[in-house]
Amino acid sequence: MDISQIRLQNLEALIIEHGSAAFIADKIGSDASVISVIRSEKYPEKNMGKNIARRIEKEFKLPDGWMDKDHTIENKTFLSSGTVQSEPGEYLNSSPLFALTSESKKSLIQEIIKAIENNEISDEQADAFRALLKSISPQKQDGRFKKS
């Protein structure tokens, strides 16, 4: 694995750990499109340079050179917090909450996970999806949505 692949892998781990690429971009004082281009398969020549790698390390208080080191052991990625990133969806599938979910909802969740794993959803689409979910979330006093 070369340095650009290692940095990309570490960026992906930070995105998982912190919730979004937009958060990473904001934290390092960059535009979200910069992170999107680095992550995009459309622009393989656009690798993360050392300046962005060092900014990430500085802003997230990571050790010098953290972005340049492979933090995987047997396909598990160690996140900056020291926790282990499981295979995508592994936690969700083992969650008791997931076991109680209808097949339709499970299917939707699995499709979303697959799209995220394949980097088929842009940050903008993720933000729009998040806004949609917030807009349809039931209010506490609203009895339209009942637990099934």
Sequence and secondary structure as in RCSB ss.txt:
>XXXX:A:sequence
MDISQIRLQNLEALIIEHGSAAFIADKIGSDASVISVIRSEKYPEKNMGKNIARRIEKEFKLPDGWMDKDHTIEN
KTFLSSGTVQSEPGEYLNSSPLFALTSESKKSLIQEIIKAIENNEISDEQADAFRALLKSISPQKQDGRFKKS
>XXXX:A:secstr
  HHHHHHHHHHHHHHHHS HHHHHHHTT  HHHHHHHH SS TT    HHHHHHHHHHTT  TTGGGS  EETT
EEE TTS EE STTHHHHH HHHHTS HHHHHHHHHHHHHHHTT S HHHHHHHHHHHHHHS  TT  SS   
